Amino acid sequence: MPWDMGQLEERALLDDFDAECVEAGFVEGYIPAEKTRSGKPVVSHQLLLVWRPLEDEAKDQPSWYSMGGKEFAFGGKVKTIELGDKTFELYPEVVEGPKLAKNSRMGLLVERLRELGVQPEGGSADWFIGLKAHLRREKYEAAGRSTLEVERETLMPTEILGRAEAKAAAPAVTEEETDEILIAAVVGHTDADVPRLERVKALGLSPAKVFKKLDALVKEGRLVKKNGTYEEA
């Protein structure tokens, strides 16, 4: 039977579930004037955590935690991830900045974790990777704490379930190996396909670097591009 938009089902929002943090990083964003209370454009600094439900087959659940300051500087090797139709650059660490505001979303998250018996340390987002918790959506109250007595918005832990076992680090991929992977992955595909290919995404390179490498491979004669499609040389 073909897909039918008239076939509907009930599906509860994920706002009360067990999950593991599988991605974490700091994001520097820009909020245009028309979307701020002050009417002035501002730079935003946020922690992004991607939570993967442990028992539900639902999609990963991203959650943003604003940091309550404008003077943070992020550093480390940038990782690019896709959420829906948007691409984000995640920085692994804070290299400079003020103390976290207690009533910022991230400040409330850190305080909640302390109350639950775990102590976030250092300036690396990797601390959150592998953390397992029971989560509920809570409304953010800028003047104080978040609360479940009002509309739910931000995913906050209510119980710590432990940590996933650390995985052995994958061996470093050489430039030559990267080139070979790219050649094998893109054959039969167009530029529009490339950013969505799983083998390409697994390399952890930004789209700009991927296309720069592909251009070089074509110039070297190791890859051919005909009518917009990559072919074996």
Residue, then its C-alpha position, 0 to 999 in steps of 0.5 A: m500500500p502506498w504512503d497515505m497522509g490520511q493514515l494517522e496515529e497517536r504518538a506522545l511527545l518525548d518529555d519523560f524518558d530515559a536517554e544517553c547523551v551521544e553528542a555534546g558541544f558548544v555553539e556560537g550563534y547569532i540572534p537577529a534584532e527582530k527576535t530579541r527583547s531589546g531589539k538589538p542583535v546579539v551573539s548567543h553561546q549555548l551548550l548543545l546536548v543530543w539525547r538518545p532514548l534508551e528504550d523508545e525507537a524515537k529519534d535523537q532529542p537535541s536540547w539547548y542550554s544557553m550560558g547566560g553570557k556574551e564573553f565566552a570563547f570556544g576552541g578545539k577541533v570543530k565537529t559538524i553535525e546535522l539536525g533536521d535540515k540544519t548544520f551546526e558547528l560544535y566546539p569541544e571546549v570553552v577556552e575563556g569566559p565568565k562564570l556561568a550565570k546560575n539562572s541560565r539554562m546551562g547553570l540550572l543544568v549544572e546545579r541539577l546534576r550536582e543535586l543528583g550526585v554528579q559533578p561536572e568539571g572542566g570546560s570540555a563538553d565531552w564530560f556529558i558524552g555517555l551520561k545516562a539520565h531520566l529526562r523531563r521537559e521543564k519550562y525555563e524561568a529566567a528569574g529563578r529555577s526551572t519548574l514542572e508546574v508550568e509548560r515543559e520546554t527544556l530537557m532536564p535530568t531528574e535521575i542519573l542512571g550511570r554512564a555508558e562504557a567508554k569506547a576505544a578510540a578509533p585509530a587516526v585516519t590518514e589523508e590517503e585513507t580519507d581520500e580513498i574513502l571519499i572516492a569510494a563513497v561519492v561514485g554515482h552521486t552528485d554534489a547535492d548527495v555528498p553531505r548526506l552520505e553516511r561514509v562521508k559524514a563519518l569522516g567528521l570533515s566540514p562540507a567545505k573541506v570535503f568539497k575541497k578534497l573532491d575538487a583536488l581528486v578530480k584535478e589529480g585524475r583520481l576521480v571523474k565528474k561527468n554531467g554533475t555525477y562522480e565516476e571512477a577514474 
